[in-house]
Amino acid sequence: MKYGYMNYRKHLLVNKNERPMNIGDPIQSFAVLELYKKMGIPKEDMIPLDRYDLADYDGEDMIVLINGAENYEYFAYASRFLPLSRKIHPVFISLHLHRELLEYELESLRNNQPIGCRDEYTVNYLRAKGIDAFLSGCLTMLFPERDDGKEYDKVFIVDCSEKVVEHIPDEIKSNAEYLSQVIRMKSNSDDYRLTLEETEEYHNIAEVQLSRYRDEAKLVITSRLHVASPCAAMGIPVVLVRDTFDERYQFIDRFLPLYSPGDLDNLDWENVKGNIPHEIKEKLLGICKNMIGLAKFRKDIEDIYSKKTQNICFAGEEEIAAKKLPMNTEDRFDYCIWGVCMPNSYLLYEQMQRQYPNARMLYAIDTYATGIYKDNIKIIHPDEIEKLVNKKAWILVVAPAAHEAAHKKLICNYNFALIKGTECKIFENL
C-alpha cells in the first residue's frame, strides 16, 4: 500500500511568471511525513500528490492524509480539491476551511467522515452541515522535540509588523535575525503552475528554514501559525504575537499565549516557553494511526468484495412481484394496498413509486390499522372499499391472511392481485 501526502505545486499569478508563496504550506506536508515515519511506513511508499488536483488523480490507489487549508483558490485558478478521485482513500486531519463549500463538496466530506479539523470554526461549520467533525488541531504539533542538551543562540523575528517590533526590547532586537515565511519564486513553467523541479525547490526552501528554527533558535517571535506550532512542538520558546487573530488560531491558544503588540511591554522574556504537551502529541498520533488503519482496512475489504465470482441478478421479492403486474411503466392508474400492518406493504409501495411513477395510491386498506399510512394516505377498513374506491383502481393484497377474504370481496368487482413473496396472482376482472 502507498501513502500519499500533499505536494504544493503552486499556481502562478495570471499572466505572470512569479508569485509569493508561504512556506508554511509544505511545512504541513513535512508533518505528514513525520507521522508516516512514526508509523514505520517506508520512505519509498510515501508518494507526493498534487494538492491542487486531487479530484483528477488517476494513479494507483493510495491512502492519503489530507490536511492544510481550503479557500477560494479553485475560483481564481484551474484547481480542483473536492470531490476526491476514487483512487484516493482519504483521511482528513487538520483540515481548515475558509469558504462555503458547494453541496457536492460537502457530500464528498460526508462520504469520508469523521473529519479532523484544525480549528473550532471548521468544526462548527461542518457540524452545521450535518458532518461528523472533531477538533484535531494542527499536525505540525507532531514534530519531535529537539535535543535538550544543545546550546542555541539565535533569536528569529519572523513576519512581525513594525508595530510588533516596536514593543520588542532593544537587547533582543539587536542580535535578532529577521526572517519571512513568504518567498517570491520565479517560474519558467509553460503552463499555469510551477514545474515539478520548481516545486521541489520550494519545498527544499521550507525544509531549510524549518531546520534553522530547530538547530539554531533560542527564541522565535512570530505572527505566523506555521512557525509557532512546529517550533512549540520542537520545544523552542515562542512568542506568538499579532494585531488580530482570526479563526485559524482556534486551537493553539490552548498551548501558547496569544499576544497583542502592547502585551510585549510586560512580558517576562526570560521565561518564554514553547511546548506542546507530550500527552496531546500521543493522542493526536493515536487518532491518526487509527484513522489511517481504518482507511486501509476499508480499502482491503473493498478489494475483496470487488471480485465478483457469480453473475446473479439480485432483486427483492417486492420488486419482482411489482414487475408481474399487467401495467406498463408509464401508465397512469390508481391503486390501493391491502394489509398495511405488513412491513412488505411499505416495500411494495416504494417499488410501485419506482416502477410506475405515474401511478397514484388512493388508500391503504387494513382490518385492524387506522389513521394515516405513508405520505398522508388514509387507511380505510375493507368494508369501505365499495363506498370509497374507484372501480378502475387496482387493489394489491399483500397480507396472506387476507387473501381468501379479499378474493371473495373483490372477485368480479375489481382488478386485484394477491401477492405473497414473489408470487403475484392477477385477477383482471374489469
Secondary structure, DSSP 4 states (H G I P E B T S, - for coil): -EEEEEE--PBPPTT-SEEEEETHHHHHHHHHHHHHHHTT--GGGEEEEETTBGGG--SS-EEEEEEEEE-THHHHSS-B-SSPPTTEEEEEEEEEE-SPPPHHHHHHHHTT--EEESSHHHHHHHHHTT--EEE---GGGGSPP--TTS---EEEEES--HHHHTTS-HHHHTTEEEE-SEEEEE---SSSB--HHHHHHHHHHHHHHHHHHHHHEEEEEES-HHHHHHHHHTT--EEEE-S---GGGTTGGGTS-EE-GGGGGG--GGG------HHHHHHHHHHHHHHHHHHHHHHHHHHHHT----------HHHHHHHTSSS-TT---EEEEE-TTSHHHHHHHHHHHHH-TT-EEEEEE-SS--SB-GGGPBEE-GGGHHHHS-TTSEEEE--GGGHHHHHHHHTTTSEEEEEETTEEEEE---
